[in-house]
């Protein structure tokens, strides 16, 4: 029985999978079961930030797994402590919580906002404003926080206490405000919502509101964080620091991790027993994440991300069929004039390039370490398929 047949027979059909069986890879290049070569412009939806099987990352992971693979958070271990210290030093946050995914990190952020408000103001101040077209996860609560109607079905009753404002619409944001609001949760670039970046004045107004009303500003940087936009945190582009920031995806380099960072104001809101995770901050994934951060600390690494992004965006913007190139850094959305993103995706796969889609756009999340040759080869295929598909 083939891998595809095995999968279809035994795994729930919750993903729209492409008919490609990936068996190995290095850098931004991978190979399928038939030996066909692909350049990967999706990096596991932004998770393999250093590409496939980066040597330093793989060595750190393999070394750690031979020492101790798990301890539980009833004990201490050095990789977790080292990663926490490095994250706080690099981001300027005071403390953090480790989980296993972006959804878990966002659940933690929601709990911090509600408990912070409960501790200071009592019951009734629990509403969190998120944005229309946002995406914050697939648990019941993070689905409830997601501002897309397509996700608000089947799984009733959804968690109460969420309200949705239109992105970049300051007037609508103020309409959604009242005395029950304890947090405003945003993505600086709405990834699943079409790779759309927020406007500076809108972000500024959110920060102002949160300061004035003692509301926590939460930045979901699950997809935008860890160098994806050419800055360690996308908030740096906006000269904005949220009270709580969540990370996941690219931080683990391909292994599952989620992080909820909190500033001094709310760093101690969650005390003993208020939250927990069996696998959160696992020694193996922490060892790998330390290597990811060490790469981002290298001189010119983030500038290199911006240079690669500039090359990619200029090539795409020059195409007649391309209506708009959106996003920030190496988080790219491509709106087409006539052709369908899904058709271009299929054509790219047939010609050795892996890409993603978001709503009606092509979405690109190449590895941050993609080589010049891989970038040029993949871009040439993509441009040709946009022209031909």
N, C-alpha and C positions, 0 to 999 in steps of 0.2 A: 504494500500500500504506500502511495506517495505521501510526502509531508503535507501537501495540500489536502488530500483525501482524509488523512488522519485528523487534521485540524478541523475540517468540516464535520467529521463524524463525531468528534468528542468535545469540541469547544463551542460554547454558546456563540451564536452569530451576532455579536454586538459590534463588530468592526466591518467596515467596507474595505476588505483587504484587496491589494493588487496581487496578481498572479506571479509573484516573484518570491523565491525561497533564497534568502541571503544566508550564505554559509561562512564567509570570512571577509576580512577587510583590513585596510591600514590607511591612515590618513582620511581623505575624503573619498577614497576608492574602495568599492566592495565588489564581490563576485557572487553569482547565484549558483545553484546546484549543477547547472550545465556549464559552468565556467565563464559565463558571460560577464563582462566588466561594466560597472556603472560608476559614474561620478554622483555622489550623494549631496544634493543641495537641500536636504531636509533634516539631516543629522538626528534621526529618531525623534522628530518634532522638537528639535532644539536641545536634546539631552547629551548627545555625544559631542560636546563642545570642543574637545581636543581631537575629534575625529575617531575613527575606529582604532582601537588597540594602540593608543599612543604608548610609546616604549616606557617613558618615565612613570606614567599613570599605571600601566599594567604591572610594572615591577613593584610599585608601592602596594597595589592591591594583592598581588600574589605573595609578597613578603608578609603582609599582615595576616592573610588567611592561613598561613602556616604557623602563626604564633597563637592567635586566638580569634575565632570567627564571631563570637558573640559572648556577652556577659550579662545582659539585662541592665536596666538603669537603676538597679538596687546596689550596684557597685560602680566604681570609677574605672576609666581606662584612658590612656594617654592620647590616642588619636582623636577622641572626642574633645578632650580638653584643649589640645593643640589647635584643632579646627575652630573651636569656639573663640579662642583667644585671637586667632588670625582674622576671623570674620568681624569680630567687634572692632579690632584695630583698623581694619581696612575700610569699614563702613561708618565707624563713629557711633555705633549703637552700644547700649550698655550691657544688655543681656539678650539671650535667645533661647528658643525651645526647638529641639530637633524632632521631626516627624519623618514620614516616609514618602511624602508626595506634596504637590502643590495644594491639593484639596485639603489635606491635613493641616498644612501651614495656614491656610485661609480659615479653617475651622478654629484654629488657635487664636488667630487675630480677632475673629468675631467674639470669641469668649473673653478675650482681654478687654475689648471695647465695652462689652456689656457689664462685665464685673467692675471695671474701672468706674463706670457711671453708677452702678448699684452701690458700690462702697462709698461714693461721695454724695450721691443724691437720692438713694433709695430706689424703690420700685417705680416702674412706669417710664423710665428713660432708657429705652432699649432698641429703638428703631435705628437701622443702618441704611443710609442712602447709598445705592450703587448706581451704575449708569446703564442706560439702554444700550444693548448690543455687547454688554460685558459678558465675560465667562470666568467663573471662579471655581469650578469643579463639578464633580458628578455625585457627591454625597447628597443626601436629602437637603441638608442645610445650605451647602454651597450651590446646589441647583436653585434653591430658593433665592439665593443672593444673585444669581445670574440673570441679567436683564434681557433675556430672549424668550419670547412666548413659546417658541418651539420646544423648549425644555420643560415648560410648566404643564405637564400632562402626565397621565397614567398613575403617578406615585402619590396621590393625595392621601392625607392632608400634608401640604408643604409647611415648612417652618415659617411661622409668622414673624413680622417685624422687619420686613424689607420694603423699600420704596425705591422707585427707579426714576432718575432724572436724565434728561437728554444730554449727551456729551456736548460740551462746548456751548451750552445754552445756560447762561448765568441766571436769566430770569426764571427758567424752569427749576433750576436748582433751589432758588429762594422759595418758590412755590411749594417745594417738597419739605422745606424746613419747618419744624415746630419744636415744642419743648420736650417731645419724646425722643428726639434724635440724639444718639450717643456716638455715632461714627459715620464717616463718609469714606467709602471704599472705591478706589479707582485702579485702572490699568493705564499707565502713561501711553501705551500703545495697545489698542484692543486687538489682540492676536486672532482669536477665533471669530471676532466680530468684524473681520475684514482688513486687519493690519492698518488700523486708522489711529494716528497720533492725536493726542489732545493738544489744544491750543494753550499758549503760555498764559493768557489772561484768565482762562478758565481755571487752570491749576493754581494760579496766584489767588484767585477768589476763594477757592476751597481752603487753601492754607490760612487765609485771613479769617474766614468763618470759623474754622476749627480753633484758631487762637482765641478769638473773641468769645466763643460760646463754650469753651472747654470740652470740645468734641474731638475725638481721636481721628486723625487722618491716617487711613490705611492705604498703603501702596502695594497692590498685587504685582510683584515683579517676578512671578514664577517663570514667565517667558522672556521678559525684557531684561532681567538681571544677569549678573555674572558675565559682564562684557559683551552681551549680545548686541547692544546698540552702540558700542564703541566707548562706553563708559562702564565702570564697574556696576553702577546702578543707573537706570534710565532717568531717575529723578535729578541726577546731576545736570542733564541737558536743560532742565527747567529751573535749576538753582533752588531746588525744593527738597526738603527732607521730611518725610512723613514721620508720624509718631511710631508707627508700626509698619514694617516692610516684610513681605513674604518672598522667599526664594525657593526654587526647586530645580527641575529640569537640568540645565547645564552645569550646576554645581557638582553633581555626582559624577560627571563625565560618562554617564551611561548606567550608573547604579542608582537605586531609588533613595532619594533624600528629600526632605522638606525642612525649611527653616523659617521660624517666625522671630524677627528681630524687633526689639522694643527699646525705645529711648528711656532716659532716666525717669521721665514722668510716669511711665507705666511698666517699668522693668520688673517690679516686685508685686504686680497685681495677682498673678497666679502663684499661690503658695502651695504648701504641702497638700497633695491629694487633689488639687484643683484641675489637673490635667495629667496626661500620661501617654506613653507609647511603648509597646514591647520592643519593637525593632528600631525606634527612633535613635539616630546617632550611633548606629552600628559601627563597630571598629573598622570593618573592611571598607564600607562606603566612606567613612570619615578619612581614612588614609588616602583614598582616591581623591576626595574633595580637596584635601590639603594640596595635592599636586596640581589640581586645576587652578587654585588660587596662586600657587607659586608661578605658574605660567603667566597669569594675568599681571603679576608683579614685575615681570621682565620688562626692561626698558623698551619702549616703542611697540609693545604688544598691542595695546588698545589703539594706538595711532595706526598700527597696521590694519586693524579691523576696519577703521574708518576709511583707509586708503582702498582696501578691497571693496568696501561698500560703494565708494565713489566710482570705481571702475565699473562695477556691476550696474549701478544705477544709470550711469552715462550711456552704456551700451544699450540698455533696455529703453531708455527714454528716447533714443534716436530712432526706434522702430515705428513705422507708420501705424501699425496695428495697436500700439500701446497708447491707451488713453491717459493713464496716470501710474506713477510709481510711488507708492506710499510707504509709511513706516519710518523707522530710524535705524541707522547702521546696517548690520547684517540681519535685520528683521524686515523683509521686503514683501510688499504686496504689489501685484501687477493687475491693473484693470485693463481689459481689452475692449476694443470698439465693437467688433463683430463676432469674434470667435468665442467659444466656450472654454473656460479654464479646464474643465474635466477632459475635453478633447485634447488640449495641449498636453495635459498630464499624461494621458495614454500614449501620445506620440513621443513624448520625451522618454518614457520607460522603454518603448520599443527601440529607441535610438541610444540607449545607454545613459540616461540621466534620470535621477529620482528627484521629484519635486512634490510640493504639497498644494492644497487649495484651502481657502478660507472664504466661505460664502461664494461669491461669483468671481473671486480673484485667485490668481496663482500666488502661492505663498512660498517664500524661500527663507530657509534658516541654515545656511551652510556652516560647517565647522569653522570656528574662529581661527583655527590653524591651517585652513585650506591653503595648499601651495598655489603659487602663481600659475603653474602649468595646469593644475586641476581646475582652478577658477576660470582660466581662459578657455579650456576645453569644454567645461560645462556650460559656460556662457554662450559659446559658439553653437552648441547643440540647442540650447533654449531659444536663442534668437532665430535659428533656422526653423525650429518647430512652430514658433509663434507665427512666422511668416508662411509656413506651409500647411499647418493643421487645418 
